[in-house]
Each structure stands twice: as C-alpha cells, then as structure tokens.
C-alpha cells in the first residue's frame, strides 16, 4: 500500500528546521562552500572538519557524518575511517558518497577500504558509482555514464550486503533498502550542470537522517525535498550560472505548501 509521502516529507523537513542538526562533512575541496550553504539554507548546521586529531571530538557533538571521497588523500582517508568508526561506536548515522568510484584504482581501493572499516547508514551516489561498488563496470570521472533504471537490482544487492539504504541519483532517483524501492521523479536536468549539487544531496541526506532514526523514510524525504527544490529553482533560473543561487533560495523557501508537487512512488 502506498504511504503518505507528502506527510512523511513534511514531518522530516519540519524536524530539520526545528532541530538544526549539526552535519559533520569530510568532503572535497570543490564543494565545501556549496555544501555548507545548502545545509544552512534548509535549516541544518554544517561543519567541514577533516583533521585526524579533531574528527573524533567533532563526531561526538554531531547529528550525522557525511564522508565524501571527491578529493582523496591518504590523510583524509585516515580521518574518514577514524570518524566513521567513532560514529558507528556512538550511534551517529553515516552517509557515504563514493564520488568517482571505479574511475581510478585509488578510488576503488579506498572505497573498498572505507566500506570495510565503516558501516554506512546510507550510500548515496550516481548510477555509475553505485554500479562500480556493486562490482561491475566503473565510472568515468565523477559523472554518471549509466542509467538508474539499469542498476536497480545492483542497488538492492548493495543495500542488502551492507545492511543500509542505497540512494541513486538520476532522472528518476532510486532509493532502496534491499526490499522496498522508491522512485522520485522530481528534479530538472540543469541540476547536473552545476558542480556540487550531487554532493549537496549527500549532505542533505545527512541532515535528514540526523533527525529521524528511520533511515529509509529520512532518505526518501531528503531526495524528495531536494529534487522539488530543483523544480522550484528552475522556475526562477534557466541557466547554470543563475541556477545555483536560485537553488539555495529554493531550499530555504520551500515549505509544506509546495509538497503537493512531489512525485514519489513505490517501484
């Protein structure tokens, strides 16, 4: 039976804005600024801390941890694993964004290492990244060269093997826990033409799972809210240079009055 996703998204969005969860991001140089602004706009609090001698303390005051491998160094991987293990020990949920997984030997090896050492609550990537982690043909650079519709079974298998939620971005986003699969059809193609929008979604998932122990519902809500903000931004800006500021505005402005436009369906 279909659930009332409008009500679920509304409740989760309200919780983010009322609780202002602190989201600890160990993310890449390219998106630190945009991810921070994306979190602030929706009502969450960002922190970008990657020093090995700080991450354990930071996790202890955070609501969620987001690990993003966009710009890798050995030192950052050490920090990611240390933060992830600490989060696992104290019950802080973890989002893993395997940016460019499969594109190079380094990214594939470090993705495997992180997933061996850290238990994610959510793995969030594009179709190529999820495909690569599942053990098939990898990504080209950090952009998806695969279609979400073609990797549904791989995503389910990955969710089951890691006992987590897998969220796949694309024309119709896919979110699965290995058993239940949800598709989100909101969002616009222009979102793929601005650096950092995908990484910002991972940060947003962190905010939502930071306020709701039901990781699946929170992840679907984050995807739905984020994509709907893209729709709203597109009514204000049609070109990449103006889209990102409009998107930040939409994340801040979007409220329950916009939720009737959500396109969330069971697979």
C-alpha positions, 0 to 999 in steps of 0.5 A: 500500500502506498504511504503518505509521502507528502506527510512523511516529507513534511514531518522530516523537513519540519524536524530539520528546521526545528532541530538544526542538526549539526552535519559533520562533512569530510568532503572535497575541496570543490564543494565545501562552500556549496555544501555548507550553504545548502545545509544552512539554507534548509535549516541544518548546521554544517561543519567541514572538519577533516583533521585526524586529531579533531574528527573524533571530538567533532563526531561526538557533538554531531547529528550525522557524518557525511564522508565524501571521497571527491578529493582523496588523500591518504590523510583524509582517508585516515580521518574518514575511517577514524570518524566513521568508526567513532560514529558507528561506536556512538550511534551517529548515522553515516552517509557515504558518497563514493564520488568517482568510484571505479574511475581510478584504482585509488578510488576503488581501493579506498572505497573498498577500504572505507566500506570495510572499516565503516558501516554506512547508514546510507550510500548515496551516489550516481548510477555509475558509482553505485554500479562500480561498488556493486562490482561491475563496470566503473565510472568515468570521472565523477559523472554518471555514464549509466542509467538508474533504471539499469542498476536497480537490482545492483542497488538492492544487492548493495543495500542488502550486503551492507545492511543500509539504504542505497540512494541513486541519483538520476532522472528518476532517483532510486532509493532502496533498502534491499526490499522496498524501492522508491522512485522520485521523479522530481528534479530538472536536468540543469541540476547536473550542470552545476558542480556540487549539487550531487554532493549537496544531496549527500549532505542533505541526506545527512541532515535528514537522517540526523533527525529521524532514526528511520533511515529509509523514510529520512532518505526518501524525504531528503531526495524528495525535498531536494529534487522539488527544490530543483523544480522550484529553482528552475522556475526562477533560473534557466541557466547554470550560472543563475541556477545555483543561487536560485537553488539555495533560495529554493531550499530555504523557501520551500515549505509544506505548501509546495509538497503537493508537487512531489512525485514519489512512488513505490517501484 
